[in-house]
Amino acid sequence: MSFDDHRGKRIRLAMAYRNKTKTHALAAELDVSVAAISRWQNGGHLSLDSACNLARALDVSLDWLLLGRGTLDWHQDERVTAEELSSITSLRRYPPKVKSLLVELIGSFGHDA
């Protein structure tokens, strides 16, 4: 991945947020050099493998870390369960009119509560 100053800022933010301010300790945890951590913090080259390991070590969303999408804790959002997601994606097999009616029906339940 190429130079991205915004990504570097997100890395620094995630490190501070997760209280992993010791570059040496994070480098040892990831089995990379301190220079690599510094390069990443400054927006330098970051491989996808290293990005995945960094996101895991900092317990942050990979989408947020790499692209700035969502939030830092987006990966921990439990508002949609696997069962709910399965139900939602199963709507794809229905024709548009049926999907529309099902969505309308489901939406009407929220108004009664």
N, C-alpha and C positions, 0 to 999 in steps of 0.2 A: 504494500500500500504506500502511496506517495505521501509527500509532505501535507500535513493538515494541522494547522495551528489550533483550530477549534477542537479537534480530537485530543491534542496535547493538553488543552485546558480542561477537557472532561476527565482526562486521566489524572491530572493534578487534583481536580475537585474530588474524584472518587477516592483517591488516596487519603485526602484530608478527611472526607466524610467517614471513611472506614477506619480512620485513625492508623493508617499505615504510612506514616510520614518518614519512616526510616528507609531510604532508598536501598541501603545495603541489605537490610532484612528482606525486603521484597525481592530484590535480585536473587538472593540465596534461595528464597521460597520457590521462585520460578526457574532456578538454575540458569540464569542469564547474567551477563555482566552489569555492573552499575552503569556503565556507559550506555548500554541498551536501554535501561530504564530512563536515563537522562534524555536519550535521543527521542524516546516515545513521548516523554513529557514536553518536549519541544516541538512535537508534531512530525518527527522524522519517521523513517520507514518502520512499519510494523507488519509482520507477516500475519496471516489469518490464524495460524496455529498459536502464535504468541498472543494475539488478541484474545483468542478463546481462553488461553491459560490466564491471562491478565484479568479478564472479566470474571472468571471463576475465583481467582485469588481475592479480588476486590469485592466479590459478590454483587456485581452490577449487571444490568442488562447489556448483552452484546450489541443489540441494536442501538441502544443509547450511547454506548462507548464508541462505536465506530461511526455511526451516522447521525447521532443526536436525536433519534426518534424516540418518542415516549419519555419515560423518566428513568432516573438512575435505578429505582427499585421496580421497574416495570415487570421484570421477570418474576417478581414475587407476588404479582397481582393475582389474587385468587377469586376474583369476582365471577369469572367464567370457569366452571368446572369442565373436565373432560367430557362428562355426560352431556352437559349443556351444549358444548361445542359440537359434539356429535349430532345432537338434535338439530342444531342450527344448520350444519352442513348438509344434513339429510334433506333439507328443504330444496336443495338444488335439483333433485330428481323430479320435482313436481312442475307442471306447466305454470307459466307466469300468473294466470288468473287464480289458480289454487294457492300458490305461494302468497299472493296478495291477501286472499281470504284468511289463510292460516295466520299470517302476521297480524292482520286486523283483529282476529279472534284473540290471539295471545295478548295483544296490546290492550284489549278491553278489560282483561283481568286486572291490570295495573291501576285502572281508573276506579275500580270498585273497592280497592283496599283503603 
